[in-house]
Structure formats: structure tokens, C-alpha cells
Amino acid sequence: MATNCAKAEADGLFDGSLRLRQPARGHRAGADAVLLAAAAPKIKNGLIVDVGAGVGAVGLALALWNPEARVALLEKNPGAAALARENIALNGLENRVRAVEADLFDARARKAEALSEAADLVVTNPPYLAPGAARASPDPDRAMAHMLDEGGVEKWLRAALSLLRPGGLLVAIHRADALAELLAALSGRLGELRVLPLFPREGEKAMRVILRGRKGSKAPLSLLPGLVLHEADGRLTPVAEEIHRRGRRIFED
């Protein structure tokens, strides 16, 4: 399959502390990756799995912020996985981070890579478009990044939960209008769930939600005050600026 990932450009996230090679065109890590990374808790010395990692933006940021943790970047797109391996080396993280080129839904691959029920933290930005809900992009890498398989986000989240050890944490970012589907997928599997709406501007409806919860917990759900990302003129709000530029954490742990 043709891929645009070979034509890569070097970028810097978090004021350049994370160096990242991304495709010159096609799917690129952006605001959702930054927000997902900022929503993750600190992990001392466990395993973090970035599911659908792309070129590794989220997992690599967490590796930098959690210097004793191990990180697996799980990505099925060969071109993106190749760039993830380059980015591991680019940031000097070969001793703690590995790229796993495998399909999330392949149980044998999960077991072979020692990922089944092994993670202390799973972070994921599932594809946003359900099968049949939109026309797939003609760009193969963009289509793979944006289109869910049959089974939708429920199938994705349940497979991601299979990577968590009991008591491990899941953090996900997705479309706000899919919240009911997200909660149904996690029902009975994840407790201590926090739901954080993300608003483009004050007074506008939420476009994204962040969900964070603990596998096996029975603690109730909390709906948190939302985070406004932009001022009326399009500039980042002060809090969003701190998140994007300096990696400020969204949740206080």
C-alpha cells in the first residue's frame, strides 16, 4: 500500500522538548495528541501503552515526562510505525520505548508482544469516523487514522482495555457527540471515570471529551467543569497555552 510517511518533516512539540518526524502530508499529530498526553497521570516505573500511536507523539511525550516508565507505541500502519521508530531514536529513548507494529484487534499479537493485561496506563485517540458514517479519505494513511473498523469505538475501547492490568488507568480523547457510545463501551469495565468536555470557545458546544478511568473500579462517574481552548479571536486561552507549550497537566493527581 502506498504511504506518504516516507516524506517526513521534523517538528517540535511542547516548545521543542519533543522532537517529531511526521508525514509531509496526510495525518499529523496535533491538538488532540497534546491534550491526550496532558490528561495522562504520572507513572513511576510501570508500562504505558499508546494505542493507535501513529508516529508516537503521545507515548513519546509521556516517556519524557515519566523518566522511569517503559512505553510501547502500538501502531498497525507500517509507515507510521517506521516513523515512530525514528522518533524513538531522535529523542534518545531507545532504552525505554519500543514501537510495536501490530493490529490492536489481533489477540495473538497482543500476547506475543507481552501487552495483554500488562499496562499500568493506556492512552488512546481512537479514529473518529464510524464505518459508513463518512466517506473515507483517498489518502490511505489519513483513512486508516480516521476511520474505525466494523464494531466502531466500542470494539476499539474494549480491545484497549484488554491491555490494562487490573487497577490500571485508561485515558482517551474522542468526539463529544459520541459520549453515549463511549460510556456504553466502558460500562462495567471502568470505574472512577472522569469526563472532561473540551470547548473550542466560550459559549460553544463541546467538540471533544477526555475520559479517564480505572479498570475494575466501582467508583462513580464524575462530570468535570469543561476546558475552553481558544479565546474569541482564536488565540489559545492561558490554560491551553500552558498545556500546548509547556506540557501542563490537565488533571491534578
BALOBA-1460 file (C-alpha; in Angstrom, 3 decimals):
// residues 253
<rec num="1" residu="m" x="0.000" y="0.000" z="0.000"/>
<rec num="2" residu="a" x="1.311" y="3.443" z="-0.854"/>
<rec num="3" residu="t" x="2.186" y="5.683" z="2.045"/>
<rec num="4" residu="n" x="3.150" y="9.308" z="2.496"/>
<rec num="5" residu="c" x="5.038" y="8.593" z="5.694"/>
<rec num="6" residu="a" x="8.389" y="8.325" z="3.932"/>
<rec num="7" residu="k" x="8.225" y="12.030" z="3.105"/>
<rec num="8" residu="a" x="8.639" y="13.252" z="6.649"/>
<rec num="9" residu="e" x="9.294" y="16.627" z="8.199"/>
<rec num="10" residu="a" x="10.801" y="17.354" z="11.605"/>
<rec num="11" residu="d" x="8.580" y="19.187" z="14.106"/>
<rec num="12" residu="g" x="8.838" y="20.146" z="17.746"/>
<rec num="13" residu="l" x="6.051" y="19.836" z="20.313"/>
<rec num="14" residu="f" x="5.970" y="21.340" z="23.795"/>
<rec num="15" residu="d" x="8.318" y="24.181" z="22.871"/>
<rec num="16" residu="g" x="10.608" y="21.748" z="21.086"/>
<rec num="17" residu="s" x="11.226" y="19.407" z="24.023"/>
<rec num="18" residu="l" x="9.728" y="16.575" z="21.941"/>
<rec num="19" residu="r" x="11.266" y="16.162" z="18.501"/>
<rec num="20" residu="l" x="8.992" y="14.528" z="15.970"/>
<rec num="21" residu="r" x="9.213" y="13.437" z="12.360"/>
<rec num="22" residu="q" x="5.771" y="13.461" z="10.738"/>
<rec num="23" residu="p" x="4.435" y="12.915" z="7.226"/>
<rec num="24" residu="a" x="4.733" y="15.950" z="4.980"/>
<rec num="25" residu="r" x="1.059" y="15.418" z="4.147"/>
<rec num="26" residu="g" x="-1.671" y="13.131" z="5.412"/>
<rec num="27" residu="h" x="-2.444" y="12.542" z="9.086"/>
<rec num="28" residu="r" x="-0.279" y="14.521" z="11.526"/>
<rec num="29" residu="a" x="-0.284" y="14.722" z="15.310"/>
<rec num="30" residu="g" x="-1.912" y="17.920" z="16.548"/>
<rec num="31" residu="a" x="-4.013" y="19.398" z="19.337"/>
<rec num="32" residu="d" x="-5.773" y="16.143" z="20.237"/>
<rec num="33" residu="a" x="-2.432" y="14.410" z="20.817"/>
<rec num="34" residu="v" x="-1.232" y="17.283" z="23.001"/>
<rec num="35" residu="l" x="-4.418" y="17.249" z="25.076"/>
<rec num="36" residu="l" x="-4.376" y="13.457" z="25.455"/>
<rec num="37" residu="a" x="-0.789" y="13.498" z="26.696"/>
<rec num="38" residu="a" x="-1.593" y="16.313" z="29.131"/>
<rec num="39" residu="a" x="-4.533" y="14.335" z="30.556"/>
<rec num="40" residu="a" x="-2.399" y="11.312" z="31.499"/>
<rec num="41" residu="p" x="-1.255" y="10.786" z="35.093"/>
<rec num="42" residu="k" x="2.334" y="10.398" z="36.235"/>
<rec num="43" residu="i" x="3.600" y="6.809" z="36.113"/>
<rec num="44" residu="k" x="6.659" y="5.983" z="38.190"/>
<rec num="45" residu="n" x="8.070" y="2.765" z="36.781"/>
<rec num="46" residu="g" x="5.286" y="0.862" z="35.037"/>
<rec num="47" residu="l" x="4.270" y="0.263" z="31.425"/>
<rec num="48" residu="i" x="2.475" y="2.840" z="29.277"/>
<rec num="49" residu="v" x="0.851" y="1.732" z="26.005"/>
<rec num="50" residu="d" x="-0.059" y="4.315" z="23.373"/>
<rec num="51" residu="v" x="-2.788" y="2.632" z="21.299"/>
<rec num="52" residu="g" x="-3.015" y="3.776" z="17.695"/>
<rec num="53" residu="a" x="0.200" y="5.663" z="18.331"/>
<rec num="54" residu="g" x="0.813" y="6.967" z="14.825"/>
<rec num="55" residu="v" x="4.303" y="8.465" z="14.772"/>
<rec num="56" residu="g" x="4.428" y="8.272" z="18.579"/>
<rec num="57" residu="a" x="3.657" y="11.826" z="19.720"/>
<rec num="58" residu="v" x="1.635" y="10.934" z="22.831"/>
<rec num="59" residu="g" x="3.681" y="7.965" z="24.001"/>
<rec num="60" residu="l" x="6.985" y="9.760" z="23.486"/>
<rec num="61" residu="a" x="5.775" y="12.812" z="25.405"/>
<rec num="62" residu="l" x="4.794" y="10.532" z="28.293"/>
<rec num="63" residu="a" x="8.173" y="8.806" z="28.140"/>
<rec num="64" residu="l" x="9.891" y="12.183" z="28.524"/>
<rec num="65" residu="w" x="7.643" y="13.180" z="31.424"/>
<rec num="66" residu="n" x="7.894" y="9.796" z="33.187"/>
<rec num="67" residu="p" x="11.624" y="9.005" z="33.100"/>
<rec num="68" residu="e" x="11.349" y="5.615" z="34.824"/>
<rec num="69" residu="a" x="8.385" y="4.268" z="32.827"/>
<rec num="70" residu="r" x="8.520" y="1.920" z="29.862"/>
<rec num="71" residu="v" x="6.423" y="2.773" z="26.790"/>
<rec num="72" residu="a" x="5.036" y="0.723" z="23.894"/>
<rec num="73" residu="l" x="3.826" y="2.529" z="20.775"/>
<rec num="74" residu="l" x="1.179" y="0.243" z="19.242"/>
<rec num="75" residu="e" x="0.532" y="1.081" z="15.578"/>
<rec num="76" residu="k" x="-0.580" y="-1.090" z="12.639"/>
<rec num="77" residu="n" x="0.293" y="1.325" z="9.807"/>
<rec num="78" residu="p" x="3.784" y="0.279" z="8.616"/>
<rec num="79" residu="g" x="4.765" y="3.784" z="7.513"/>
<rec num="80" residu="a" x="3.665" y="5.402" z="10.765"/>
<rec num="81" residu="a" x="5.343" y="2.647" z="12.791"/>
<rec num="82" residu="a" x="8.587" y="3.247" z="10.882"/>
<rec num="83" residu="l" x="8.429" y="6.943" z="11.740"/>
<rec num="84" residu="a" x="7.665" y="6.047" z="15.371"/>
<rec num="85" residu="r" x="10.895" y="4.043" z="15.473"/>
<rec num="86" residu="e" x="12.776" y="7.014" z="14.014"/>
<rec num="87" residu="n" x="11.229" y="9.299" z="16.627"/>
<rec num="88" residu="i" x="12.239" y="6.986" z="19.448"/>
<rec num="89" residu="a" x="15.861" y="7.330" z="18.338"/>
<rec num="90" residu="l" x="15.507" y="11.046" z="17.598"/>
<rec num="91" residu="n" x="14.557" y="11.636" z="21.236"/>
<rec num="92" residu="g" x="17.152" y="9.235" z="22.673"/>
<rec num="93" residu="l" x="14.560" y="6.885" z="24.191"/>
<rec num="94" residu="e" x="15.638" y="3.515" z="22.763"/>
<rec num="95" residu="n" x="16.265" y="2.068" z="26.228"/>
<rec num="96" residu="r" x="12.662" y="2.561" z="27.414"/>
<rec num="97" residu="v" x="10.410" y="2.916" z="24.364"/>
<rec num="98" residu="r" x="9.608" y="0.423" z="21.609"/>
<rec num="99" residu="a" x="7.382" y="0.582" z="18.544"/>
<rec num="100" residu="v" x="5.043" y="-2.398" z="18.188"/>
<rec num="101" residu="e" x="3.803" y="-2.797" z="14.622"/>
<rec num="102" residu="a" x="0.648" y="-4.811" z="15.176"/>
<rec num="103" residu="d" x="-3.140" y="-4.670" z="14.953"/>
<rec num="104" residu="l" x="-4.891" y="-3.771" z="18.214"/>
<rec num="105" residu="f" x="-7.557" y="-6.386" z="17.459"/>
<rec num="106" residu="d" x="-5.085" y="-9.241" z="16.984"/>
<rec num="107" residu="a" x="-5.172" y="-11.080" z="20.320"/>
<rec num="108" residu="r" x="-2.231" y="-13.302" z="19.344"/>
<rec num="109" residu="a" x="-0.097" y="-10.259" z="18.545"/>
<rec num="110" residu="r" x="-1.034" y="-8.598" z="21.843"/>
<rec num="111" residu="k" x="0.023" y="-11.716" z="23.718"/>
<rec num="112" residu="a" x="3.199" y="-12.213" z="21.674"/>
<rec num="113" residu="e" x="4.278" y="-8.651" z="22.434"/>
<rec num="114" residu="a" x="3.596" y="-9.163" z="26.176"/>
<rec num="115" residu="l" x="0.913" y="-6.468" z="26.187"/>
<rec num="116" residu="s" x="-2.151" y="-8.409" z="27.379"/>
<rec num="117" residu="e" x="-3.210" y="-7.105" z="30.825"/>
<rec num="118" residu="a" x="0.293" y="-5.670" z="31.267"/>
<rec num="119" residu="a" x="-0.134" y="-1.888" z="31.116"/>
<rec num="120" residu="d" x="-0.400" y="0.457" z="34.059"/>
<rec num="121" residu="l" x="-1.638" y="3.178" z="31.698"/>
<rec num="122" residu="v" x="-3.234" y="3.040" z="28.252"/>
<rec num="123" residu="v" x="-3.704" y="6.237" z="26.259"/>
<rec num="124" residu="t" x="-5.647" y="6.327" z="23.019"/>
<rec num="125" residu="n" x="-7.108" y="8.657" z="20.435"/>
<rec num="126" residu="p" x="-9.445" y="6.305" z="18.525"/>
<rec num="127" residu="p" x="-10.303" y="7.081" z="14.896"/>
<rec num="128" residu="y" x="-13.262" y="9.454" z="14.846"/>
<rec num="129" residu="l" x="-15.346" y="8.231" z="11.918"/>
<rec num="130" residu="a" x="-17.651" y="5.235" z="12.204"/>
<rec num="131" residu="p" x="-17.952" y="2.807" z="9.267"/>
<rec num="132" residu="g" x="-20.446" y="4.156" z="6.740"/>
<rec num="133" residu="a" x="-20.815" y="7.493" z="8.545"/>
<rec num="134" residu="a" x="-18.462" y="9.351" z="6.230"/>
<rec num="135" residu="r" x="-16.550" y="8.875" z="3.014"/>
<rec num="136" residu="a" x="-13.034" y="7.594" z="3.568"/>
<rec num="137" residu="s" x="-10.158" y="9.834" z="2.524"/>
<rec num="138" residu="p" x="-8.401" y="8.825" z="-0.699"/>
<rec num="139" residu="d" x="-5.137" y="9.196" z="1.212"/>
<rec num="140" residu="p" x="-4.549" y="5.692" z="2.695"/>
<rec num="141" residu="d" x="-2.714" y="6.886" z="5.804"/>
<rec num="142" residu="r" x="-5.354" y="9.511" z="6.601"/>
<rec num="143" residu="a" x="-8.145" y="6.979" z="6.021"/>
<rec num="144" residu="m" x="-6.503" y="4.459" z="8.370"/>
<rec num="145" residu="a" x="-6.039" y="7.110" z="11.061"/>
<rec num="146" residu="h" x="-9.585" y="8.492" z="10.831"/>
<rec num="147" residu="m" x="-11.865" y="5.531" z="10.020"/>
<rec num="148" residu="l" x="-12.933" y="2.960" z="12.609"/>
<rec num="149" residu="d" x="-13.280" y="-0.701" z="11.721"/>
<rec num="150" residu="e" x="-16.594" y="-2.525" z="11.933"/>
<rec num="151" residu="g" x="-17.591" y="-2.548" z="15.587"/>
<rec num="152" residu="g" x="-16.857" y="1.141" z="15.997"/>
<rec num="153" residu="v" x="-15.390" y="2.829" z="19.041"/>
<rec num="154" residu="e" x="-16.799" y="0.171" z="21.389"/>
<rec num="155" residu="k" x="-14.648" y="-2.508" z="19.763"/>
<rec num="156" residu="w" x="-11.614" y="-0.205" z="19.913"/>
<rec num="157" residu="l" x="-12.011" y="0.675" z="23.592"/>
<rec num="158" residu="r" x="-12.673" y="-2.887" z="24.701"/>
<rec num="159" residu="a" x="-9.535" y="-4.051" z="22.904"/>
<rec num="160" residu="a" x="-7.585" y="-1.205" z="24.527"/>
<rec num="161" residu="l" x="-8.908" y="-2.241" z="27.948"/>
<rec num="162" residu="s" x="-7.578" y="-5.766" z="27.364"/>
<rec num="163" residu="l" x="-4.074" y="-4.292" z="27.580"/>
<rec num="164" residu="l" x="-4.644" y="-2.881" z="31.075"/>
<rec num="165" residu="r" x="-3.756" y="-4.742" z="34.232"/>
<rec num="166" residu="p" x="-6.471" y="-4.727" z="36.937"/>
<rec num="167" residu="g" x="-6.414" y="-1.286" z="38.528"/>
<rec num="168" residu="g" x="-4.705" y="0.284" z="35.510"/>
<rec num="169" residu="l" x="-5.826" y="3.602" z="34.028"/>
<rec num="170" residu="l" x="-7.280" y="4.369" z="30.603"/>
<rec num="171" residu="v" x="-7.205" y="7.882" z="29.131"/>
<rec num="172" residu="a" x="-8.968" y="8.579" z="25.834"/>
<rec num="173" residu="i" x="-9.966" y="11.577" z="23.733"/>
<rec num="174" residu="h" x="-12.822" y="11.421" z="21.252"/>
<rec num="175" residu="r" x="-15.753" y="13.302" z="19.726"/>
<rec num="176" residu="a" x="-18.148" y="14.811" z="22.258"/>
<rec num="177" residu="d" x="-21.174" y="13.703" z="20.233"/>
<rec num="178" residu="a" x="-20.050" y="10.086" z="20.694"/>
<rec num="179" residu="l" x="-20.151" y="10.302" z="24.514"/>
<rec num="180" residu="a" x="-23.112" y="7.938" z="24.905"/>
<rec num="181" residu="e" x="-21.327" y="5.305" z="22.815"/>
<rec num="182" residu="l" x="-18.104" y="5.813" z="24.770"/>
<rec num="183" residu="l" x="-19.833" y="5.375" z="28.121"/>
<rec num="184" residu="a" x="-21.673" y="2.271" z="26.899"/>
<rec num="185" residu="a" x="-18.369" y="0.727" z="25.783"/>
<rec num="186" residu="l" x="-16.789" y="1.333" z="29.181"/>
<rec num="187" residu="s" x="-19.806" y="0.401" z="31.329"/>
<rec num="188" residu="g" x="-18.972" y="-2.300" z="33.861"/>
<rec num="189" residu="r" x="-15.318" y="-2.299" z="32.830"/>
<rec num="190" residu="l" x="-14.060" y="1.071" z="34.009"/>
<rec num="191" residu="g" x="-14.903" y="2.983" z="37.180"/>
<rec num="192" residu="e" x="-13.670" y="6.152" z="38.859"/>
<rec num="193" residu="l" x="-14.467" y="7.671" z="35.460"/>
<rec num="194" residu="r" x="-13.871" y="11.382" z="34.874"/>
<rec num="195" residu="v" x="-15.418" y="13.070" z="31.854"/>
<rec num="196" residu="l" x="-13.948" y="16.404" z="30.774"/>
<rec num="197" residu="p" x="-15.655" y="18.354" z="27.935"/>
<rec num="198" residu="l" x="-13.379" y="20.428" z="25.689"/>
<rec num="199" residu="f" x="-14.908" y="23.611" z="24.260"/>
<rec num="200" residu="p" x="-13.443" y="25.368" z="21.206"/>
<rec num="201" residu="r" x="-14.536" y="28.769" z="22.602"/>
<rec num="202" residu="e" x="-16.627" y="30.124" z="25.470"/>
<rec num="203" residu="g" x="-20.319" y="29.607" z="24.754"/>
<rec num="204" residu="e" x="-19.786" y="26.984" z="22.039"/>
<rec num="205" residu="k" x="-20.733" y="23.326" z="22.333"/>
<rec num="206" residu="a" x="-18.083" y="20.806" z="23.268"/>
<rec num="207" residu="m" x="-16.368" y="19.162" z="20.288"/>
<rec num="208" residu="r" x="-14.151" y="16.706" z="22.201"/>
<rec num="209" residu="v" x="-14.257" y="14.875" z="25.519"/>
<rec num="210" residu="i" x="-11.471" y="13.349" z="27.563"/>
<rec num="211" residu="l" x="-12.310" y="10.240" z="29.561"/>
<rec num="212" residu="r" x="-10.105" y="8.847" z="32.284"/>
<rec num="213" residu="g" x="-10.928" y="5.854" z="34.466"/>
<rec num="214" residu="r" x="-9.610" y="2.831" z="36.340"/>
<rec num="215" residu="k" x="-10.096" y="-0.776" z="35.245"/>
<rec num="216" residu="g" x="-12.220" y="-2.750" z="37.685"/>
<rec num="217" residu="s" x="-13.109" y="0.212" z="39.905"/>
<rec num="218" residu="k" x="-16.682" y="0.622" z="41.142"/>
<rec num="219" residu="a" x="-16.312" y="4.328" z="41.962"/>
<rec num="220" residu="p" x="-18.938" y="6.582" z="40.337"/>
<rec num="221" residu="l" x="-18.583" y="8.793" z="37.298"/>
<rec num="222" residu="s" x="-17.670" y="12.481" z="37.650"/>
<rec num="223" residu="l" x="-18.586" y="15.112" z="35.052"/>
<rec num="224" residu="l" x="-15.962" y="17.837" z="35.363"/>
<rec num="225" residu="p" x="-16.076" y="21.546" z="34.510"/>
<rec num="226" residu="g" x="-15.057" y="21.909" z="30.887"/>
<rec num="227" residu="l" x="-11.867" y="23.324" z="29.452"/>
<rec num="228" residu="v" x="-12.106" y="26.228" z="26.988"/>
<rec num="229" residu="l" x="-9.306" y="26.079" z="24.424"/>
<rec num="230" residu="h" x="-9.489" y="29.355" z="22.473"/>
<rec num="231" residu="e" x="-10.295" y="32.990" z="23.019"/>
<rec num="232" residu="a" x="-12.848" y="34.705" z="20.769"/>
<rec num="233" residu="d" x="-10.024" y="35.877" z="18.474"/>
<rec num="234" residu="g" x="-8.678" y="32.342" z="18.054"/>
<rec num="235" residu="r" x="-5.703" y="32.624" z="20.406"/>
<rec num="236" residu="l" x="-5.188" y="29.847" z="22.928"/>
<rec num="237" residu="t" x="-6.564" y="30.563" z="26.392"/>
<rec num="238" residu="p" x="-3.880" y="30.904" z="29.091"/>
<rec num="239" residu="v" x="-4.507" y="27.368" z="30.370"/>
<rec num="240" residu="a" x="-4.474" y="25.881" z="26.859"/>
<rec num="241" residu="e" x="-1.278" y="27.803" z="26.133"/>
<rec num="242" residu="e" x="0.370" y="26.252" z="29.196"/>
<rec num="243" residu="i" x="-0.737" y="22.805" z="28.033"/>
<rec num="244" residu="h" x="0.470" y="23.219" z="24.458"/>
<rec num="245" residu="r" x="3.740" y="24.987" z="25.148"/>
<rec num="246" residu="r" x="4.908" y="23.588" z="28.465"/>
<rec num="247" residu="g" x="3.004" y="20.333" z="28.948"/>
<rec num="248" residu="r" x="0.881" y="21.480" z="31.871"/>
<rec num="249" residu="r" x="-1.153" y="18.565" z="33.217"/>
<rec num="250" residu="i" x="-4.927" y="18.799" z="32.865"/>
<rec num="251" residu="f" x="-5.738" y="16.758" z="35.978"/>
<rec num="252" residu="e" x="-4.241" y="17.292" z="39.402"/>
<rec num="253" residu="d" x="-3.203" y="13.904" z="40.837"/>
